[in-house]
Amino acid sequence: MKALVTGGAGFIGSHIVDRLIEQGDEVIVYDNMSSGIEDFIKPHFENPKFKFVQADILDVGKLKTEMKGVDFVFHLAAHADVRSGFDDHKIDLEQNLIGTINVLEAMRENNVKKIAFASTSSVYGDATIIPTPEDYPFFPTSLYGAAKASAETYISVFCEYYDMTAYIFRFVSWVGERYTHGLVFDFLNKLKKDPTTLHILGDGTQKKSYLYVKDGVDAIFTVIEKAKEKINVYNLGNDEIINVTESAKVIVDEAGYKDVKFTYAGGDKGWIGDNKYVLLDTKKLQSLGWKASKTTREGLHVTTRYLLDHPEVIEKRNKK
């Protein structure tokens, strides 16, 4: 098939691209490079089945042009800094909702019938059912979560209007090779500046699970292969939970720092809009035969080691 991957030069998107190329598919990476890194997709530049387009999903004209002849869209382009929505009320609207609507309009105009969409556990907000199943209602506590929930709704309507098929994936945080932002990245940045003290947002008791990137990609392709509904919604996560203080200990240990003092900003959340306890119910996904190969802790170890072995990733990301 011919696939277009928005955000295809990013952490998760580039792994999706690798899998598609492995399968022998034709791939167009469509990325504005706001967080993407060229090195992640550079190995494919000489492949005649690969094309890189540096452009923004807000450029709907360009998007419609590049969508010609495409069979499947993997829509991963997004503004993923949840915290920034508190001060900037437009960025999630524009990048995460309007951008998604533009993708859908380009699909409609080009008669593209299949989309895989990167949604988020943030659509559930502070869920009262843990682990949280797919039928839990939307109660986002951030504009990021609200925009993603709205995007899911638009996708569902376009599927009804134009006979499209959607694969919607609600993610926990991902870790692994090519990781470019989030807890591990932030902690290593802080430790590089001051190896004696690590300041932690919140009180350290916030509980999260993390999904190893190659397990997540396996999950996506398992669902695409086996799920048969018009709109297929799946949680993607890990059964193991870990609090932020324990995560910090894993990162400090793997990085080889000694006698690091932890300090805390206080409060039971890392920031306004954060969710204190994130654990998704993945029984539906596991019923298709998928199983994670790495635990949350193993994923944190792998990510820390990758960033230490590839300091250029931190340097390039910090410059963006």
C-alpha positions as CSV (number, residue, x, y, z in Angstrom):
1,M,0.0,0.0,0.0
2,K,0.9,3.7,-0.1
3,A,0.9,5.3,3.3
4,L,1.2,8.9,4.4
5,V,2.6,9.4,7.9
6,T,2.1,12.8,9.5
7,G,4.8,13.4,12.1
8,G,6.8,10.6,10.5
9,A,10.2,12.1,11.5
10,G,9.3,12.0,15.2
11,F,9.8,9.5,18.0
12,I,6.8,7.2,17.3
13,G,6.2,8.2,13.7
14,S,9.7,7.2,12.6
15,H,9.2,3.7,14.1
16,I,5.9,3.4,12.2
17,V,7.8,4.4,9.0
18,D,10.4,1.7,9.6
19,R,7.7,-1.0,9.9
20,L,6.0,0.2,6.7
21,I,9.2,0.2,4.8
22,E,10.0,-3.3,6.2
23,Q,6.7,-4.5,4.8
24,G,7.5,-3.2,1.4
25,D,5.0,-0.3,1.5
26,E,5.4,3.0,-0.2
27,V,5.7,5.8,2.4
28,I,5.4,9.6,2.4
29,V,6.6,11.3,5.6
30,Y,4.8,14.6,6.1
31,D,6.4,16.5,9.0
32,N,7.0,20.2,9.8
33,M,10.1,19.2,11.9
34,S,9.0,21.2,14.9
35,S,10.0,18.1,17.0
36,G,11.0,15.6,14.3
37,I,14.7,14.7,13.8
38,E,16.0,14.1,10.3
39,D,18.4,11.4,11.4
40,F,15.5,9.2,12.4
41,I,14.4,8.8,8.8
42,K,17.7,9.4,7.0
43,P,18.3,5.7,6.3
44,H,15.3,5.7,4.0
45,F,16.3,8.7,1.8
46,E,17.8,6.6,-1.0
47,N,14.8,4.2,-1.0
48,P,12.7,4.9,-4.2
49,K,9.5,3.9,-2.2
50,F,10.2,6.7,0.4
51,K,9.4,10.4,0.1
52,F,9.9,13.2,2.7
53,V,7.8,16.3,2.6
54,Q,8.6,19.1,5.1
55,A,5.3,20.8,5.6
56,D,2.7,21.6,8.3
57,I,-0.7,19.9,8.5
58,L,-2.2,23.4,8.8
59,D,-1.3,23.8,5.2
60,V,-4.4,22.0,3.9
61,G,-3.6,22.7,0.2
62,K,-0.2,21.0,0.5
63,L,-1.7,18.2,2.5
64,K,-4.3,17.6,-0.2
65,T,-1.7,17.5,-2.9
66,E,0.6,15.0,-1.1
67,M,-2.4,12.8,-0.2
68,K,-3.0,11.9,-3.9
69,G,-2.8,8.2,-4.5
70,V,-2.5,7.3,-0.7
71,D,-4.3,4.3,0.7
72,F,-3.7,4.7,4.4
73,V,-3.0,7.7,6.7
74,F,-1.1,7.3,10.0
75,H,-1.8,10.6,11.7
76,L,0.8,11.2,14.5
77,A,1.6,14.9,14.0
78,A,0.6,16.7,17.1
79,H,1.6,19.3,19.7
80,A,2.5,17.0,22.6
81,D,3.5,19.4,25.4
82,V,0.5,19.0,27.6
83,R,1.6,21.7,30.1
84,S,1.9,24.5,27.6
85,G,-1.9,24.6,26.9
86,F,-2.4,26.4,30.2
87,D,-0.7,29.5,28.8
88,D,-1.3,29.1,25.1
89,H,-5.0,28.3,24.4
90,K,-4.6,28.2,20.6
91,I,-1.8,25.6,20.1
92,D,-3.8,22.5,20.9
93,L,-6.8,23.8,19.0
94,E,-4.7,24.5,15.9
95,Q,-2.2,21.6,15.9
96,N,-4.3,18.8,17.4
97,L,-7.8,19.6,16.3
98,I,-7.8,21.8,13.2
99,G,-4.7,19.9,11.9
100,T,-6.7,16.6,12.3
101,I,-9.7,18.1,10.5
102,N,-7.3,19.2,7.7
103,V,-6.1,15.6,7.4
104,L,-9.7,14.3,7.2
105,E,-10.6,16.9,4.5
106,A,-7.5,15.9,2.5
107,M,-8.5,12.2,2.9
108,R,-12.1,13.0,1.8
109,E,-11.0,14.9,-1.3
110,N,-8.6,12.1,-2.3
111,N,-11.0,9.2,-1.4
112,V,-8.6,7.8,1.2
113,K,-10.5,5.4,3.4
114,K,-8.3,4.4,6.3
115,I,-6.7,6.3,9.2
116,A,-4.8,5.4,12.3
117,F,-4.9,8.2,14.9
118,A,-2.6,8.8,17.8
119,S,-5.0,9.8,20.6
120,T,-4.1,9.8,24.3
121,S,-5.0,8.6,27.8
122,S,-5.5,12.3,28.6
123,V,-9.0,12.1,27.1
124,Y,-10.1,10.2,30.3
125,G,-8.8,12.9,32.7
126,D,-8.7,11.8,36.3
127,A,-10.5,8.6,35.8
128,T,-12.2,7.0,38.8
129,I,-12.0,3.5,37.3
130,I,-8.5,2.1,37.3
131,P,-7.4,0.4,35.1
132,T,-9.4,2.6,32.7
133,P,-11.3,0.8,29.9
134,E,-12.1,2.2,26.4
135,D,-15.8,2.8,27.3
136,Y,-14.9,5.3,30.1
137,P,-16.3,8.7,29.2
138,F,-14.3,11.7,28.1
139,F,-13.4,14.0,31.1
140,P,-10.1,15.7,30.0
141,T,-8.4,18.0,32.4
142,S,-6.1,19.7,29.8
143,L,-6.7,21.4,26.5
144,Y,-4.4,18.8,24.9
145,G,-6.8,16.0,26.1
146,A,-9.8,18.1,25.0
147,A,-8.4,18.6,21.5
148,K,-7.6,14.9,21.2
149,A,-11.1,13.9,22.4
150,S,-12.6,16.4,19.9
151,A,-10.4,15.0,17.1
152,E,-11.6,11.5,17.9
153,T,-15.2,12.7,17.5
154,Y,-14.5,14.4,14.2
155,I,-12.8,11.2,12.9
156,S,-15.9,9.2,14.0
157,V,-18.2,11.5,12.1
158,F,-16.1,11.4,8.9
159,C,-16.2,7.6,9.1
160,E,-20.0,7.8,9.2
161,Y,-20.2,10.5,6.5
162,Y,-17.7,9.1,4.0
163,D,-17.4,5.4,4.7
164,M,-13.9,5.6,6.2
165,T,-12.4,3.1,8.7
166,A,-10.6,4.4,11.7
167,Y,-8.1,2.9,14.2
168,I,-7.9,5.2,17.2
169,F,-5.2,4.5,19.8
170,R,-5.3,6.0,23.2
171,F,-1.7,6.1,24.4
172,V,0.0,6.2,27.7
173,S,3.5,7.8,27.6
174,W,5.9,5.9,25.3
175,V,9.6,5.2,25.9
176,G,12.4,3.7,24.0
177,E,14.8,4.4,21.2
178,R,14.5,7.9,19.6
179,Y,12.7,9.3,22.6
180,T,12.7,13.1,22.4
181,H,10.6,14.5,25.2
182,G,9.0,13.7,28.5
183,L,10.1,12.6,31.9
184,V,13.4,10.8,31.1
185,F,14.4,13.6,28.8
186,D,13.6,16.3,31.4
187,F,15.3,14.5,34.2
188,L,18.5,13.9,32.3
189,N,18.6,17.5,31.2
190,K,18.3,18.6,34.9
191,L,20.9,16.1,36.1
192,K,23.4,17.3,33.4
193,K,23.1,20.8,34.8
194,D,23.2,19.8,38.4
195,P,24.2,16.1,39.2
196,T,23.7,16.6,42.9
197,T,20.0,17.5,43.0
198,L,16.9,16.5,40.9
199,H,13.8,18.7,41.3
200,I,10.6,16.8,40.7
201,L,7.2,18.4,39.8
202,G,4.4,17.5,42.2
203,D,5.1,15.3,45.3
204,G,6.5,12.3,43.5
205,T,3.5,10.1,44.2
206,Q,1.9,10.5,40.8
207,K,1.6,7.0,39.2
208,K,2.1,6.3,35.5
209,S,2.7,3.4,33.2
210,Y,5.0,3.6,30.2
211,L,4.9,1.7,26.9
212,Y,8.0,0.6,25.1
213,V,8.0,2.0,21.5
214,K,8.5,-1.3,19.7
215,D,5.7,-2.9,21.7
216,G,3.5,0.1,20.8
217,V,4.2,-0.2,17.1
218,D,3.4,-4.0,17.3
219,A,0.1,-3.1,19.0
220,I,-0.8,-0.7,16.3
221,F,-0.2,-3.1,13.5
222,T,-1.9,-6.0,15.4
223,V,-5.0,-3.9,15.6
224,I,-4.9,-2.8,12.0
225,E,-4.6,-6.4,10.9
226,K,-7.2,-8.0,13.2
227,A,-9.8,-5.4,14.2
228,K,-12.8,-5.3,11.9
229,E,-15.1,-2.5,13.0
230,K,-15.6,0.8,11.2
231,I,-14.3,2.7,14.3
232,N,-11.7,0.7,16.3
233,V,-10.8,2.2,19.6
234,Y,-7.9,0.6,21.6
235,N,-6.0,1.5,24.7
236,L,-2.3,1.1,24.3
237,G,-0.4,0.8,27.6
238,N,1.4,-1.4,30.1
239,D,0.1,-3.3,33.1
240,E,3.0,-2.1,35.3
241,I,2.6,1.2,37.2
242,I,5.3,3.2,38.8
243,N,5.3,6.5,40.7
244,V,7.5,9.5,39.7
245,T,10.0,9.1,42.5
246,E,10.6,5.5,41.6
247,S,10.9,6.5,38.0
248,A,13.5,9.0,39.0
249,K,15.5,6.4,40.9
250,V,15.5,4.1,37.8
251,I,16.8,6.9,35.7
252,V,19.4,8.1,38.2
253,D,20.6,4.5,38.7
254,E,20.9,3.7,34.9
255,A,22.7,7.0,34.4
256,G,25.2,6.2,37.1
257,Y,24.6,9.3,39.3
258,K,25.4,8.9,43.0
259,D,23.9,10.6,46.1
260,V,21.3,12.6,44.2
261,K,19.0,14.5,46.4
262,F,15.4,14.7,45.3
263,T,13.4,17.9,45.9
264,Y,9.7,18.4,45.2
265,A,7.6,21.2,43.9
266,G,4.7,19.9,46.0
267,G,1.0,19.2,45.2
268,D,-0.4,15.9,44.1
269,K,0.0,16.6,40.4
270,G,3.0,17.6,38.3
271,W,1.2,20.6,36.8
272,I,-2.3,22.0,36.3
273,G,-4.1,19.6,33.9
274,D,-1.8,16.6,34.8
275,N,-3.4,13.3,35.7
276,K,-2.3,11.8,39.0
277,Y,-2.9,8.1,38.2
278,V,-2.7,6.7,34.6
279,L,-3.2,3.0,34.1
280,L,-5.2,1.8,31.1
281,D,-7.1,-1.4,30.7
282,T,-5.5,-3.3,27.8
283,K,-7.6,-6.5,27.9
284,K,-9.2,-5.6,24.6
285,L,-5.8,-5.2,22.9
286,Q,-4.5,-8.4,24.6
287,S,-7.5,-10.3,23.3
288,L,-6.0,-9.9,19.8
289,G,-2.9,-11.8,20.9
290,W,-0.7,-8.8,21.7
291,K,1.6,-8.8,24.8
292,A,4.2,-6.2,25.9
293,S,7.8,-7.5,25.8
294,K,9.1,-4.9,28.2
295,T,7.8,-3.7,31.6
296,T,7.5,0.0,32.5
297,R,10.8,-0.2,34.4
298,E,12.6,-1.9,31.6
299,G,11.4,0.7,29.2
300,L,12.7,3.5,31.4
301,H,16.1,1.8,31.6
302,V,16.3,1.3,27.8
303,T,15.3,5.0,27.2
304,T,17.9,6.3,29.7
305,R,20.6,4.3,28.2
306,Y,19.6,5.3,24.6
307,L,19.8,9.0,25.5
308,L,23.1,8.6,27.2
309,D,24.5,6.7,24.2
310,H,23.0,9.3,21.8
311,P,23.7,12.7,23.3
312,E,23.1,14.3,19.9
313,V,19.4,13.5,20.2
314,I,19.2,15.7,23.4
315,E,21.3,18.4,21.8
316,K,19.1,18.5,18.6
317,R,15.9,18.5,20.5
318,N,17.0,21.2,22.9
319,K,17.7,23.5,20.0
320,K,14.2,23.2,18.6
